[in-house]
Amino acid sequence: MGVMKRFEQRLEGLVNGTFAKVFKSEVQPVEIAGALQRECDNNATIWNRERTVVPNDFIVELSTPDFDRLSPYSGQLGDELSGMVRDYAKQQRYTFMGSIRVHLEKADDLDTGLYRVRSRTLASSESQAPQGRGPAAPAPHPGGYPAQPAGPPPMPSAPPPGPVAPVTRLPGTGPMPGAQTRRWIEINGTRHQITRPTLVLGRSTEADVRVDDPGVSRRHCEIRTGTPSTIQDLGSTNGIVVDGQHTTRATLRDGSRIVVGSTTIVFRQAEG
C-alpha cells in the first residue's frame, strides 16, 4: 500500500469523521501531504553515497478561512503529516537531521484554497526551540504550491561521518551541459521508462502504457517529452488532474502527480 493511501486511511479514522467534514474546504489534506513530499524531493541534499538529507521542519501557510477551519485540529493533523513525511522518507531512503515537525500558520496574503510550504533542516537541538519564520516563499499559484523551489536547501549544521560527495547540481538550476535527461513514470510501484517523444496512456491494449482502470478512457492522455515535458488530455471522459488541478494540459516536473480515473501516476526525470 502506498504512503499517500495509508495517510488517507489514517485520516479517515480520526475524530470520528470530524476531519471529513472540516476538510470540505478548498485545501485538502492530501494536497498538503503531496506538497510536503515535493518539498522533500526539491530540497534533498546529497551528503554521500549512503545519505541524502531532506528538511525536517515544515510550515504550511494557509489563508485565513482555511486556517480557521483547520487550526482546532492542527495538533492531530500535524502528527499525521509528520508520519506521512517519515514514511515517504523511508521509502525514498532520505534521512533527517532532527525530529520531524509540521506547523500550520495563517497568511493574510493568501486566498481560500491557496497555501505555501516552507521548510528547513534543523538539528535535534534546534528543532526543539521556538520556531521563527524562514525565508520568504515565492508567490502562491493555483493548487497551493510554488511553481519553482524556493532556492537551494539550507545545509545541516554538522556533517555526517564519512566522505562527502560533491553535489553536482542544485534543484532548479537546470541540466548540466551534455547531460541526458532520463524520464519515467511510476504506476502502483511499477516503473515505465519513457524512451520516445510521446507516450500514450489509456485502457486500450494499443496504448503505449495500459492503465487497467474503468475510469480511464481507451486513449486517455499523452506525455510529451521536451524542455519542459508536458501532458495533454486526449479528449478523455473523466479528464486528468495534475498536482491537484483539473486540466487539459500541464507542464510536468520531477515528482508531478497525475490522476487518471482512480489511478495515480508519478512523473519522474533525472539527468545523467
Secondary structure, DSSP 4 states (H G I P E B T S, - for coil): --HHHHHHHHHHTGGGGHHHHHTTSSS-HHHHHHHHHHHHHHT-EEEETTEEE---EEEEEE-HHHHHHHGGGHHHHHHHHHHHHHHHHHHHT-B-SS--EEEEEE-TTPPTT-EEEEEE---HHHHTSPPPP-SPPPPP-TTSS-SS--SSPPPPSSPPSSPPPPP---TTS-PPTTPPEEEEEEETTEEEEE-SSEEEEESSTTSSEE---TTS-TT-EEEE-SSSEEEEE-S-SS-EEETTEEESEEEE-TT-EEEETTEEEEEEEEE-
